[in-house]
Amino acid sequence: MDQNAPLLPAPEPAWVNLEDDADLESPTASNKHFLDQLCDAGFFKSKPVFSKRVTQNDVDVPSRRPLYAAVAINSVNNIHDHGTFQIKYRLFLLWMVDLEAADLSSLAEKARASGHWHFASDTEIEEICAKVKMPNVSIFNQVSAEKYDVQSIRVYGGHNGKSALLWNQAWIVTCKDHFDLHHFPFDIQALSIEFRQNDPKSWDLFDLRVRFVQFHKIALEMPEWQMLEPTVIKEGNKATSVELHVRRFYWYYIQNVVVSLLLLSSVRLVIFTMKWTDLGSRVSTCLTLILSSIAYKFILSATLPKVPYNTIIDYYVLASTYSLFFMTWFSVLPHVISTCYDDASLGDRVNHILMIFSPCMVCVFFLAWVLLACIVCFKNSKHKPIYVVGGKNWYAFNFAIPSFMKGQPIKRAEL
């Protein structure tokens, strides 16, 4: 080390490399807002430091500046089966800035004087935007977007020259995605939010890292869906996808579709209370049930997703409809056999066999469908739900601990 190098304020050894994030095997969960966690870590707070001789080679200068992002989901609405959903969210972007070099040392001084951070005024925001290269991040798969709050910037003066800017903006956006409905109504959908840097002048300057995803309790209280733990997928330095996993509440479809069709299928067994020689009554009863089933299927089409493949519930509806057609043939089979063999006792035996076989067929169809539904639900059980805890407004998930927050260990909370 050069002994003639000037005395400079030295960063603490644990904080030298700002790229040294602590990756986590699984996301951690807490009930604290991202801003509260940032305050608890306290890296950007002003505090006395020691001095030692350092040179420029002691500091690792990355080719791309880390751009840390936190997403606060305030509400999730209008999740449609054709693949659109609406979210109300606030995006936080934090990155290190040399305010001295940008001729904004006065803002850093205000932050240090406050002991932590300075809330920039509108005039100061204009000055920052004019002198600092600002990142531009938006949702790539959004259909429409509307701002519902003005942008704001916090200036963190920090210590040892580690100043930073925290920008945030609130939006209401409608996003487009593709939903796989093969498992409907026991499906889990991933609402994909694709964050991308959309300014070619700055996307090579920043490395976008989504480290925090948090939910307000309003976003967790949906009438048709249950929110599950999110995931983050990084796609290079320009893009990162946040997937909000939601599970459909299926009891509505069980009660209004499955149970209704099961009762309708059970009614057809009344044909065996009629004499097998009364062919007209048997056939008219079966045709009435078939027409009722077809009419009910048209009513269901308004509530079931319109997709070019069969969902789990479609299989049950089709099985119920086909079984009614089979029952029509069963109703005339004793008469046909007794006529062919000219044996009335044979018709009685065939009718008795069909009377036992028909309810067994109904039970087999239903139990097979229930087994299929249970298998799908078991496969989806790996996704953990987020439960609302009384008195807690925020439910935060940290996917890595940034270097400026490693002073505050984060333990997983059981939500």
N, C-alpha and C positions, 0 to 999 in steps of 0.2 A: 504494500500500500504506500502511496506517495506521502511522505511525512510532511511535505510542504503544502499539502492540500488544505484548503480553508476549513475552519470549524463550521459545520452545518448542523442544524437540528436533525437528528437521526430517527428514522422510524423504528419502532420496536421490532425485534427480529421476527415475531409471529405474523407481522403485517406487511412484510416487505413485498411479497409477490401477490398482487391483487388478482391474478388469474388462478390462484391456488384455491379453488372451491373444494369443499368437502362433499363428495358425492355420497348419496344415501342409497342403500339397497332398496328401501321402500319409502314412500313419502311419509313425512311426519305430519301430525295433525295437532292443532291447538285451537283455542277459542280467542286468540288475540288477533287484532287487525295487523296488517302488514306494517303500518306506520308505528304501531306500538312495539312490534318486534324490532323494528329498526332503532327505535329509541332505547329499548332495553340493551341492545348490543353495544350502543354507545361509542362506536368507532369514530364517528364524525364529531363527537363532542370535544370541545376545547379542554385541554388538561396540560399540566406541566410535563415536559419531556426532558430527557437527558441529552447531552451532546457528545458526539464522538467524531473522529475524522472519517469521512466517507468520500468516495469518488463516484463519478457517474456510472462506472462499471458495476457498482454494488447494487444498482437498481435494475430490475428486469423490465425493459420497455417492450410491451407486446406490439405486434404488427397491427392488430385490430383491437380497438378499445371495447372491453366488455360492456354491453348494454343490458343491464338487469331489468327485467319486466316483472310486474306483479299485476294480476288480473283480479279485480273484485267484482263478483257477480251479484248484482242486487236483485234480479228477478229473471225468471225463465218462463216464457208464455208462448201460447199458440204453437205447440208442437204438433205438426200435421203429418199424417202418414205419407203424404207425397214428398216429404223431405225438407220442409221449411220450419223454422223456429225463430222466435224473437227473444233477444236477451237485452237486459239493461245492465251495463257494466261500466266500470271505471278502470282505465289503464294507467298504471304508474310506470315511468321509465326513469332509471337512475344510472348515471354514468359519471366517471371522474373527469374533471375539467380543470385545466390550469388557468384559474381566474386571473392570476397575475399577468400571464402572457396575453390574455385576452383583454387586458386593460379594464378588468372588472374587480380590481383588488378591493375597492370600497365595499362591494357586496360581501366578499369573504370576511372583511373586517367586521361588518355588521353581524354576520353569523357567529364569528368567534366572540364578539362582545356579548351576544345573547347567551353564550355558553353552549349552543347547539346549532340552531338553524335560523335562517331569516326568510320570512315570507315576502316574495318579490311583489312589488306593486305593478300596476299596468304599465307604467312608464319604464320601470326596470325590466319588465318582461320584454318590451319592445327593444330595449337596449341589448338584452341578452341574445335575443333572436338575430339581431343585426351583427353581433360580434362573435357569436359561438355557432359552430356548425351543429344544427339541431337534427336529430334523427327523425325519420318519418315512418311510423308504423301504423298499418291499418289491417283490417280483416280481408283476406283475399276472396273468400267465398261469400261475402255479404251481398245481398240483393239491394238493400236500401239501408241508409244510415242517417241518423239525426242526432245532433249534439243537444244535450239537455243541460249542460253546464259549461261555463267558460273555463278555459285552460288556466292552470296555475302552476307556479314554479317555486319550489323551496331551494334555497341556497344553503348548503352545508359547508361551513368553513373548516371544520375538522381540526386536526393538528398536524404539524410537520408538512404543511402545504398540501394535504390530501383533501382538497375541496371537491365538491360534487354538486350536481344539479339533479333535482327530483321533479320531473314534469308529470302532470296528470291531466286527464281529460275524460269526461263522462259521455257515453253514447247510448243510444237505443238503436240496435241494428237487427235486421232480419237476414238470416243466413240460409243458404241452400246446401243441402247435403243429400246423400243417398241412404235410404233406410232399407235394410234387409228384413222383410216381414214374413219369412218362412215360419218363424216360431210364434207368430201372432196368435193369441194375445198374451203369450208368456215370454215376449221378446224383451231384450235389452238393447237400447239404441245408444250409439255414440254420437252426441252432438258435437261435430268437429268445428272448431274455431281456428282458422288458419291465419296466424299473425305473420305478416311479411313486411320487410322494409321495402317501401315502394318508391324510394328516391334513388336513382342510379348514381347521383352525385355523392351520396353518403353511405350507401349500403356496403361498400368495401372498407369503410372506416370503423364500423361497429360490428360486434359479434352479439347477435340477439340471444339472450338467455332468459327464458321464462322460469323463474325460480319459485314463484308463489302463486297459488290459486286459492282464493277465499270466497266464501258464500255468505251472504246475509241470510238470516233465518227465513225471510220472505221467499227467497229462491228455493228453499227446501220444502216449503209447504205448498205442494201442487195437488190438485184434486185427482188427477188421472195418472200421475207419475211419481216415482220415488227416486230422489237423487242419490247416486252412488259416488264412491270416491273417484276423482278425476285422474287422468293420466296426461303426461306431457311428452310429445314426440318432437325431438329436435331434428330439423332438416337443413343442416348447414348453418352458416352464419347469418343468412338472410331470412330464414323462416323457421317457425316453430308452431306446431299444432297443439292446441289444448282440447282434449276430448272430455266432454261432460257426459258421463254415463247415467242413463235414466232407465228405470225398470217400470213397465206398465202395470198398473193395478188391474188384475184380470177378473176380479170377482163379478163385475158388471156383466161380462160376457158369459161367465159361468151361469149366473142366475137367469139372464134374459135370453140366452141362446141355447146353451147345453141342456139346462134343466127343462126348458120349455119343449125342446125337441124330444127329450127323453120321455116326458109325459105323453107327448103326441104319439110317439112310437109304442108306448105301453097300451094306449087305447085300442090299437089295432088287434090286440089279443081278444077283444070281445067277440070277434067273428066266430071263435070256437064255441061260444055259448049258443050259436045258432045251429040248427040242423044242417048237416052237410048237403042234404037234399034240397035245402032252400037256397039254390044257387043265386037267384036274383038279389036277395037281401045281402048275401055275403059280398057279391061283386060291387053293389052300390055303396056299401059301407067302405070298402077299400078305395073305391074311386073318390069318395068324399074326403077320405083322409089324405089321399095323394094330392088332390086339388088344394086342400088346406095347407099341406106342406109346401107346395109350390108358391102359394100366395104368401106364406110366411117367409119364404126365402127371398121373395121380391122386397118385402119389408126390411129384411136383414141387410140387403145390399146397400141400403143407405148408411148403415153404421159400420159395415165391414170394409176393409181397404180394397180398392179396385186395383189389383195387380195381376199380371199375366201368369201367375202360378198359384198353386194351392197352399194356403196357410194351414196350420194345425187345426184351426176351428173349421176351415173349409172341408177338411177330410171328414170331420164328424157330421157336418151338415149333409155332405154327399152320401155318407154311409147310412144316415137316417132316411134319406129320400130313396135310395136304392132298396133298402130293406122293405119299404112300403110296396115297391113293385114286386119283390119276392113274395110278400104276403098275399098279394093278389093272386099269384099263381098257386100258392099253398091253399087258398080258399076254394079253388076249383079242382085241385088235384084229386081229392077223394072221389068226387063225382066222376071224373074222367076215368080213373082206375076201375071203379065199380062198374062203369058202363062197358069198358073194354073187356073185362073178365066176367061180366054178368054175375057179380058176386057182391051183394050188399054188405055182408060181414067184412069183406076185404076193405070196403070203403070206410067202415067203422074203425078198423085197425089203423089204416093210413091216417085218418083224421086224428086218432088218439096220439099217434107218433108225432104228427105235425104240431099238435097242441103242446107237447112237451119240448119239441125242438125250437119252436118260435121264440118263447121267452129266453131260452138259452142263447139263441142267436143275438137277441137284444143285449143280454148281459155281456156276451163276449165282445161285441162291438164297443160297448161302453167301457169295459175294463181295459181293452186294448188301447183305446184312446186315452184313458186316464194314465196308463203306464207310460205312453209316449209323452204326455204332458209332464209327468213326474221326472222323466229322464231329462227333459229340456230344463226344467226348474233346477235340477241338481247340477247340471253343467253351468248354469248361470249363478249358482250360489257362491262362486269364487269372488264375485264382486261384493264389496262390503258397503252397506248402506250408511248414509249420514243421518244420524238421529238428532232431532232438535232437543237441546237440553234447556231446561227452564232457566230463564234469566240470561242466557247467552245469545248475543246477536250475531257474532261472527264465528265462522268455522274455517280455519286456514289450514292449507296443506303446503308444506315446504318440500320441494323436490331436490334441493341441494342447499347447503349452507354457504352463502357467499363469504368471501374472505373478510369482508367488513362486519360480519355478524358472527364470526366464530368465537368471539369472546362470550357469547350467550348461548350455552348448550340448550338445544331444543329437544325435549322428550316427547314421544308420541302420547297423545291423549286418547283415551277410549271415548269416542263420540257415540 
